[in-house]
């Protein structure tokens, strides 16, 4: 497994891939890797000749009061995991390599970035869209894999890839969960044992809403109240709870047969902000 740390090295690597006709998959991450990340690397290895993983805690997607400085890191552990999952290249740049002096360009996706995390974390998706565009431009992969765990982010990346004609196949992968339902997240490491139990309310609330919809409930308010009941019982503070069109991310008042819908939550468990989402189908 090759380790790259400069943009020039990445561009030289990409040029070699293209000249030899090899298909490349890209898996961008912020590190502290878990099975969710590794599922993306393994799938990339199945679909392409090589998989590049990036490990970069992107400062521009963190707000001023967020957890940038204490975001968990374990570079050696991550490199071992990348290797065993089948990554062929890992890119671990310093922030100044990505944002050198004079850097002044950003990418903003105006529609699907609105609402949800876009509203609660101003500037977050501008940071995400800019860094992902840079990674796609320097690697020029055939495909790039992202988790549905960050559902709005996935829609933002699909939009920028289409709008900027980057020509990458964007693959969304299902959320990997603990056996009890908690979605894997690097931020779960912040949770105390009690908070870990409280955090189950997110996946349980979403599952309950999904089951209620399957049983015939169409009213968004009823479905959202079901989710909120789980958060309240677990004494978790809601950041948002929403039922939206799965493609446009516009809020829905009612489920309609044939219109794919998604229920999404962001909530604070203690000081830790967790997100989760699930598809909801009208029964
Ligand atoms: P992050 O390191 O949190 O920026 O995540 C890097 C990539 O891994 C993103 O595409 C995430 O959506 C994806 N990811 C994070 N958690 C999970 C999970 N539990 N299951 C599947 N993919 C995930």
Boltz pocket constraint, residues with backbone or C-beta under 6 A from the ligand:
constraints:
  - pocket:
      binder: B
      contacts: [[A, 28], [A, 29], [A, 30], [A, 31], [A, 35], [A, 36], [A, 37], [A, 39], [A, 40], [A, 145], [A, 146], [A, 147], [A, 148], [A, 149], [A, 150], [A, 173], [A, 174], [A, 175], [A, 176], [A, 177], [A, 183], [A, 184], [A, 185], [A, 186]]
      max_distance: 6.0
